[in-house]
Amino acid sequence: MNGSTRLDSTTTVDEASGLRVALVRIYRQLRVRAGSGITPSQSSALARIEQSGPIRLGALAELEGTTAATISRVVDSLEERSLIERVPDPLDGRASLVRLSPDGGAVLQDIRARNTEVLRGALDELNEEERAAVRDAIPVLERLSDLMHSVDKGEVADQ
């Protein structure tokens, strides 16, 4: 990207700030309406375990961007609610892995269904032009997420 096409710093800061505020508000509304009784950390860990499990706690902590002690507390709380299960690590009998339990899968499915319904209801309130803007924004937001993930992993994109 050359200097003539790059937006000025004030514009990008304003855009980043506005996007952050909007995303946080949407996230909070979804969390409140999900009614699952689990914390954001627990929900995130459950989804990560579903995606990557069975998984060791150290690997889960790394993927979640937190410490081993923090993820251990989160996993313990999920295990107490029977949302995950500990299973022996087939490569190391002294270690264990965590995987999603059937109850954990049901909780995630319920959260997703409720969140989808809340978003569908809100989308129904938009006019067609606004809905088109949301549809057009989805691939861009996915790309933004991918770029943020790459930065988190220390990857540098040459673009």
TILO-780446 format. One record per residue: z, x, y of N, C-alpha, C in turn; residue in one letter. Coordinates in steps of 0.001 Angstrom, whole numbers, m for minus. Each point is the difference from the previous one (the first is absolute). Example, Ala and Ser with C-alpha at 12.3 -4.5 7.8 and 13.67 -1.06 7.14 Angstrom:
2
+---------+---------+---------+---------+---------+---------+---------+---------+---------+----+
|     nzz |     nxx |     nyy |    cazz |    caxx |    cayy |     czz |     cxx |     cyy | aa |
+---------+---------+---------+---------+---------+---------+---------+---------+---------+----+
|    7800 |   13190 |   m5690 |       0 |    m890 |    1190 |       0 |     900 |    1200 |  A |
|    m720 |    m350 |    1050 |      60 |     820 |    1190 |     730 |    m770 |    1090 |  S |
+---------+---------+---------+---------+---------+---------+---------+---------+---------+----+
// end
This chain:
159
+---------+---------+---------+---------+---------+---------+---------+---------+---------+----+
|     nzz |     nxx |     nyy |    cazz |    caxx |    cayy |     czz |     cxx |     cyy | aa |
+---------+---------+---------+---------+---------+---------+---------+---------+---------+----+
|       0 |     863 |   m1166 |       0 |    m863 |    1166 |       0 |     903 |    1221 |  M |
|    m938 |    m197 |     918 |     m32 |     849 |    1176 |     806 |    m613 |    1127 |  N |
|     246 |     759 |    1044 |     846 |    m425 |    1109 |    m503 |   m1237 |     711 |  G |
|   m1313 |    m222 |      45 |    m520 |   m1144 |     739 |     244 |   m1327 |    m722 |  S |
|     194 |      40 |   m1330 |     245 |   m1240 |    m725 |    1482 |    m215 |    m302 |  T |
|     811 |     992 |     238 |    1435 |    m114 |    m269 |     664 |    m820 |    1100 |  R |
|     846 |    m946 |    m394 |     721 |    m814 |     973 |    1057 |     852 |     682 |  L |
|     343 |    m375 |    1225 |    1027 |     777 |     680 |    1342 |    m248 |    m663 |  D |
|     922 |     929 |     191 |    1302 |      m6 |    m653 |     791 |   m1269 |     290 |  S |
|     m39 |    m482 |    1236 |     754 |   m1206 |     369 |    m501 |   m1200 |    m794 |  T |
|   m1303 |    m115 |    m157 |    m572 |   m1117 |    m748 |     439 |      50 |   m1454 |  T |
|     m69 |    1170 |    m628 |     367 |      83 |   m1412 |    1495 |    m222 |    m204 |  T |
|     821 |     455 |     924 |    1444 |    m249 |    m103 |     274 |   m1493 |     124 |  V |
|    m657 |    m655 |     954 |     175 |   m1440 |     176 |    m459 |    m767 |   m1245 |  D |
|   m1136 |     402 |    m576 |    m496 |    m654 |   m1208 |     958 |     211 |   m1163 |  E |
|     457 |    1239 |    m169 |     924 |     304 |   m1091 |    1294 |    m789 |     163 |  A |
|     506 |     m71 |    1205 |    1238 |    m731 |     259 |    m184 |   m1493 |    m260 |  S |
|   m1080 |    m568 |     490 |    m267 |   m1416 |    m209 |    m173 |    m336 |   m1472 |  G |
|    m719 |     852 |    m726 |    m199 |    m217 |   m1426 |    1325 |      95 |    m741 |  L |
|     804 |     995 |     329 |    1303 |     173 |    m642 |     869 |   m1238 |     199 |  R |
|      77 |    m485 |    1221 |     821 |   m1183 |     293 |    m502 |   m1208 |    m794 |  V |
|   m1301 |    m215 |      m5 |    m560 |   m1154 |    m719 |     276 |     103 |   m1505 |  A |
|    m188 |    1177 |    m570 |     228 |     179 |   m1434 |    1469 |    m193 |    m361 |  L |
|     896 |     529 |     820 |    1432 |    m162 |    m261 |     385 |   m1478 |      65 |  V |
|    m521 |    m712 |     981 |     313 |   m1430 |     110 |    m515 |    m780 |   m1200 |  R |
|   m1214 |     297 |    m422 |    m562 |    m669 |   m1177 |     839 |     329 |   m1230 |  I |
|     325 |    1268 |    m168 |     804 |     431 |   m1148 |    1347 |    m719 |     m22 |  Y |
|     655 |     m75 |    1148 |    1305 |    m683 |      65 |    m118 |   m1470 |    m369 |  R |
|   m1042 |    m650 |     504 |    m185 |   m1416 |    m318 |    m249 |    m193 |   m1500 |  Q |
|    m779 |     861 |    m595 |    m256 |     m97 |   m1434 |    1281 |     234 |    m787 |  L |
|     777 |    1001 |     407 |    1243 |     312 |    m695 |     980 |   m1164 |      60 |  R |
|     134 |    m598 |    1181 |     918 |   m1123 |     168 |    m435 |   m1173 |    m872 |  V |
|   m1287 |    m269 |     m29 |    m494 |   m1164 |    m731 |    m106 |     219 |   m1505 |  R |
|      15 |    1261 |    m437 |    m102 |     277 |   m1436 |    1223 |    m526 |    m741 |  A |
|    1156 |      52 |     637 |    1204 |    m569 |    m581 |     381 |     570 |   m1347 |  G |
|    m339 |    1260 |    m255 |     250 |     586 |   m1311 |    1423 |     527 |    m160 |  S |
|     681 |     232 |    1116 |    1347 |     544 |     m76 |      43 |    1483 |    m314 |  G |
|   m1150 |     662 |      47 |      10 |    1446 |    m195 |    m373 |     683 |    1311 |  I |
|     467 |    1226 |     139 |    m232 |     747 |    1229 |   m1422 |     549 |      38 |  T |
|    m452 |     415 |    1177 |   m1326 |     632 |      73 |     m99 |    1245 |    m886 |  P |
|    1056 |     786 |     m73 |     m14 |    1192 |    m857 |    m135 |    m382 |   m1465 |  S |
|     719 |   m1040 |    m403 |    m102 |    m457 |   m1383 |   m1388 |    m550 |    m299 |  Q |
|    m531 |    m782 |     926 |   m1330 |    m571 |    m179 |   m1060 |    1096 |    m105 |  S |
|     104 |     995 |     867 |    m953 |    1109 |     m18 |      98 |     775 |   m1309 |  S |
|    1221 |     277 |    m445 |     192 |     727 |   m1255 |    m540 |    m801 |   m1181 |  A |
|     257 |   m1298 |     m11 |    m527 |    m851 |   m1080 |   m1521 |      71 |     m64 |  L |
|    m631 |    m130 |    1152 |   m1466 |      43 |      33 |    m510 |    1366 |    m443 |  A |
|     687 |    1058 |     410 |    m414 |    1356 |    m390 |     189 |     202 |   m1498 |  R |
|    1098 |    m511 |    m551 |     239 |     116 |   m1442 |   m1069 |    m777 |    m761 |  I |
|    m348 |   m1171 |     506 |   m1061 |    m786 |    m630 |   m1311 |     794 |      m3 |  E |
|    m299 |     631 |    1124 |   m1255 |     732 |     164 |     m17 |    1296 |    m809 |  Q |
|    1119 |     723 |     m35 |      11 |    1354 |    m551 |     826 |     159 |   m1266 |  S |
|     740 |   m1018 |    m387 |     954 |     146 |   m1085 |    m643 |     m21 |   m1364 |  G |
|     786 |     345 |    m994 |    1334 |     566 |      62 |      m8 |    1340 |     736 |  P |
|    1061 |     235 |     759 |      23 |    1147 |     886 |    1407 |     599 |      74 |  I |
|      58 |    1312 |     176 |    1285 |     685 |     201 |     499 |    m276 |    1413 |  R |
|    1319 |      42 |     159 |     585 |    m267 |    1314 |    m464 |     995 |    1048 |  L |
|    m120 |    1266 |    m352 |    m444 |    1009 |     967 |   m1397 |    m290 |     515 |  G |
|    m878 |    m393 |    m896 |   m1370 |    m334 |     401 |      m6 |   m1263 |     858 |  A |
|     840 |    m960 |    m356 |      98 |   m1226 |     790 |     517 |     301 |    1401 |  L |
|    1006 |     849 |      92 |     543 |     376 |    1314 |   m1081 |     652 |     851 |  A |
|    m780 |     878 |    m614 |   m1078 |     665 |     742 |   m1040 |   m1003 |     488 |  E |
|    m409 |    m903 |    m864 |    m990 |   m1003 |     384 |     530 |    m925 |    1096 |  L |
|    1292 |    m285 |     m39 |     606 |    m888 |     988 |     398 |     753 |    1276 |  E |
|    m115 |    1326 |     m26 |     329 |     789 |    1183 |    1479 |     m14 |     317 |  G |
|     828 |      67 |   m1041 |    1448 |     m36 |     191 |     666 |    1033 |    m893 |  T |
|    1310 |      59 |      55 |     739 |     983 |    m787 |     309 |    m540 |   m1387 |  T |
|     348 |     918 |    m892 |     384 |    m391 |   m1356 |    1245 |    m882 |      28 |  A |
|     953 |     314 |     864 |    1233 |    m788 |      85 |    m294 |   m1427 |     463 |  A |
|    m862 |    m131 |     983 |    m339 |   m1333 |     512 |    m731 |    m809 |   m1053 |  T |
|    m983 |     605 |    m657 |    m761 |    m760 |    m997 |     881 |    m347 |   m1187 |  I |
|     953 |     854 |    m305 |     929 |    m287 |   m1090 |     810 |   m1262 |     300 |  S |
|     470 |    m131 |    1238 |     745 |   m1211 |     387 |    m894 |   m1239 |     m68 |  R |
|   m1229 |     137 |     474 |    m933 |   m1130 |     m40 |    m276 |    m406 |   m1443 |  V |
|    m267 |     973 |    m850 |    m300 |    m276 |   m1404 |    1220 |    m611 |    m691 |  V |
|    1191 |     517 |     279 |    1208 |    m577 |    m586 |     140 |   m1475 |     371 |  D |
|    m281 |    m325 |    1265 |     118 |   m1398 |     436 |   m1059 |    m879 |    m669 |  S |
|   m1179 |     539 |    m208 |   m1052 |    m755 |    m692 |     342 |    m195 |   m1471 |  L |
|     590 |    1022 |    m593 |     395 |     m91 |   m1402 |    1123 |   m1031 |    m169 |  E |
|     955 |     m35 |     933 |    1084 |    m982 |     m49 |    m541 |   m1427 |      16 |  E |
|   m1119 |    m207 |     676 |    m613 |   m1336 |      86 |   m1024 |    m236 |   m1106 |  R |
|    m109 |     947 |    m926 |    m933 |     m76 |   m1135 |   m1453 |     m61 |     447 |  S |
|    m312 |     635 |    1141 |   m1377 |       4 |     502 |    m784 |    1209 |    m497 |  L |
|     727 |    1006 |    m471 |    m632 |    1172 |    m609 |     756 |     347 |   m1271 |  I |
|    m606 |     846 |    m800 |     621 |     471 |   m1236 |    m114 |    1512 |     m53 |  E |
|    1005 |     643 |    m550 |     m62 |    1439 |    m268 |    m449 |     174 |   m1449 |  R |
|    m930 |     919 |    m175 |    m512 |     295 |   m1341 |       1 |    1510 |    m182 |  V |
|     133 |     472 |   m1241 |      m4 |    1448 |    m224 |   m1344 |     610 |     388 |  P |
|      62 |    1203 |     558 |   m1215 |     744 |     319 |    m520 |     591 |   m1302 |  D |
|   m1211 |    m357 |    m420 |    m512 |     515 |   m1277 |    m219 |    1515 |      10 |  P |
|     m91 |     601 |    1189 |    m209 |    1443 |      99 |    1300 |     785 |      84 |  L |
|    1092 |    m685 |     322 |    1292 |     658 |     150 |    1090 |   m1013 |    m330 |  D |
|     566 |     106 |   m1196 |     989 |    m953 |    m471 |    1252 |     m81 |     853 |  G |
|     246 |    1030 |     830 |    1188 |     m12 |     856 |    m225 |    m819 |    1266 |  R |
|   m1249 |    m267 |     324 |    m337 |    m695 |    1247 |    m403 |   m1447 |    m313 |  A |
|       7 |    m793 |    1056 |    m456 |   m1380 |    m168 |   m1033 |    m336 |    1067 |  S |
|    m731 |   m1039 |    m287 |    m998 |    m536 |     911 |     437 |   m1409 |     377 |  L |
|    m508 |    m493 |    1112 |     246 |   m1396 |     354 |   m1329 |    m741 |     m33 |  V |
|      87 |   m1240 |    m453 |   m1181 |    m859 |     m26 |     416 |   m1396 |     438 |  R |
|    m970 |    m754 |     412 |     217 |   m1362 |     443 |     391 |    m870 |   m1186 |  L |
|     995 |    m829 |     176 |     364 |    m968 |   m1039 |    m819 |   m1273 |     219 |  S |
|      m7 |    m885 |    m974 |    m684 |   m1284 |     221 |     560 |    m746 |    1217 |  P |
|    1331 |      45 |     191 |     590 |    m651 |    1171 |    m476 |     656 |    1292 |  D |
|    m121 |    1322 |      m9 |    m491 |     716 |    1181 |   m1435 |    m383 |     311 |  G |
|    m823 |    m113 |   m1033 |   m1380 |    m430 |     194 |     m72 |   m1404 |     578 |  G |
|     888 |    m876 |    m479 |      18 |   m1379 |     510 |     422 |     m26 |    1467 |  A |
|     973 |     836 |     375 |     443 |      63 |    1398 |   m1146 |     475 |     884 |  V |
|    m692 |    1056 |    m413 |   m1132 |     492 |     794 |   m1085 |   m1057 |     124 |  L |
|    m297 |    m678 |   m1092 |   m1032 |   m1054 |      32 |     410 |   m1114 |     958 |  Q |
|    1276 |    m379 |     m16 |     488 |   m1048 |     887 |     m73 |     433 |    1465 |  D |
|     405 |    1234 |     290 |     m70 |     517 |    1374 |   m1444 |     m24 |     489 |  I |
|    m899 |     485 |    m829 |   m1416 |      46 |     394 |    m565 |   m1400 |     221 |  R |
|     350 |    m923 |    m874 |    m505 |   m1370 |     146 |     524 |    m631 |    1290 |  A |
|    1287 |     176 |     274 |     572 |    m561 |    1231 |    m627 |     636 |    1237 |  R |
|    m157 |    1319 |     m26 |    m597 |     683 |    1146 |   m1444 |    m431 |     226 |  N |
|    m741 |    m157 |   m1081 |   m1381 |    m464 |     118 |     m38 |   m1398 |     599 |  T |
|     898 |    m861 |    m431 |      38 |   m1368 |     521 |     374 |     m19 |    1478 |  E |
|     961 |     836 |     393 |     387 |      74 |    1416 |   m1190 |     470 |     839 |  V |
|    m678 |    1044 |    m459 |   m1166 |     500 |     742 |   m1120 |   m1035 |      26 |  L |
|    m230 |    m683 |   m1122 |   m1039 |   m1036 |     m33 |     301 |   m1090 |    1010 |  R |
|    1251 |    m416 |      74 |     381 |   m1026 |     958 |    m219 |     444 |    1432 |  G |
|     331 |    1242 |     295 |    m198 |     523 |    1354 |   m1497 |     130 |     306 |  A |
|    m772 |     464 |    m973 |   m1449 |     113 |     200 |    m636 |   m1355 |     268 |  L |
|     525 |   m1040 |    m628 |    m516 |   m1351 |     225 |     161 |    m445 |    1447 |  D |
|     947 |     589 |     705 |     255 |    m357 |    1400 |    m930 |     731 |     973 |  E |
|    m708 |    1017 |    m491 |    m932 |     744 |     851 |   m1334 |    m734 |      98 |  L |
|    m698 |     216 |    1113 |   m1347 |    m558 |      91 |    m957 |     919 |    m770 |  N |
|   m1231 |    m448 |    m166 |    m950 |     754 |    m834 |    m271 |    1397 |     560 |  E |
|     m59 |     149 |    1295 |    m233 |    1317 |     605 |    1161 |     947 |    m311 |  E |
|    1218 |    m506 |      85 |    1170 |     824 |    m306 |      34 |     368 |   m1486 |  E |
|    m341 |    m954 |    m846 |     m28 |     288 |   m1448 |   m1063 |    1038 |    m327 |  R |
|   m1133 |     m79 |     667 |   m1057 |     995 |    m209 |     487 |    1380 |     429 |  A |
|     728 |      64 |    1107 |     548 |    1284 |     466 |     972 |     568 |   m1029 |  A |
|     820 |    m867 |    m601 |     931 |     456 |   m1039 |    m783 |     508 |   m1208 |  V |
|   m1004 |    m761 |    m436 |    m831 |     440 |   m1141 |    m642 |    1347 |     287 |  R |
|    m537 |     160 |    1213 |    m649 |    1261 |     362 |     990 |    1153 |      72 |  D |
|    1256 |    m307 |     329 |    1016 |    1048 |     150 |     523 |     506 |   m1342 |  A |
|    m117 |    m789 |   m1051 |     590 |     381 |   m1288 |    m510 |    1356 |    m498 |  I |
|   m1295 |     246 |     m58 |    m452 |    1324 |    m465 |     466 |    1136 |     914 |  P |
|      82 |    m258 |    1283 |     454 |    1019 |     945 |    1485 |     302 |    m231 |  V |
|     792 |   m1031 |    m220 |    1426 |     197 |    m271 |     202 |     737 |   m1326 |  L |
|    m827 |    m312 |    m989 |      76 |     732 |   m1271 |    m334 |    1471 |     207 |  E |
|   m1014 |     273 |     801 |    m371 |    1397 |     310 |    1127 |     692 |     748 |  R |
|     607 |    m692 |     954 |    1124 |     551 |     752 |    1142 |     342 |    m952 |  L |
|     284 |    m877 |    m952 |    1032 |     253 |    m997 |    m331 |    1242 |    m826 |  S |
|   m1262 |     107 |    m421 |    m431 |    1178 |    m766 |     167 |    1274 |     819 |  D |
|    m360 |     m52 |    1276 |     142 |    1175 |     864 |    1463 |     385 |     159 |  L |
|     864 |    m988 |     167 |    1426 |     288 |     143 |     553 |     586 |   m1289 |  M |
|    m455 |    m494 |   m1144 |     429 |     528 |   m1292 |    m443 |    1452 |    m150 |  H |
|   m1229 |     310 |     428 |    m518 |    1366 |     m74 |     829 |     944 |     868 |  S |
|     384 |    m463 |    1181 |     826 |     815 |     901 |    1363 |     241 |    m639 |  V |
|     572 |   m1041 |    m624 |    1294 |     136 |    m680 |     m50 |    1042 |   m1104 |  D |
|   m1146 |      95 |    m675 |    m146 |     952 |   m1092 |    m422 |    1391 |     495 |  K |
|    m156 |     139 |    1313 |    m373 |    1292 |     553 |   m1484 |     307 |    m105 |  G |
|    m782 |    m999 |    m329 |   m1442 |     207 |     m97 |    m595 |     m86 |    1398 |  E |
|    m997 |     782 |     245 |    m670 |     m23 |    1301 |   m1448 |    m450 |    m223 |  V |
|    m369 |   m1010 |     732 |   m1366 |    m521 |    m108 |    m880 |     669 |    1039 |  A |
|   m1163 |     436 |    m426 |    m982 |     563 |     933 |    m988 |   m1090 |     350 |  D |
|     270 |    m664 |    1090 |    m911 |   m1065 |     421 |    m180 |      33 |    1483 |  Q |
+---------+---------+---------+---------+---------+---------+---------+---------+---------+----+
// end
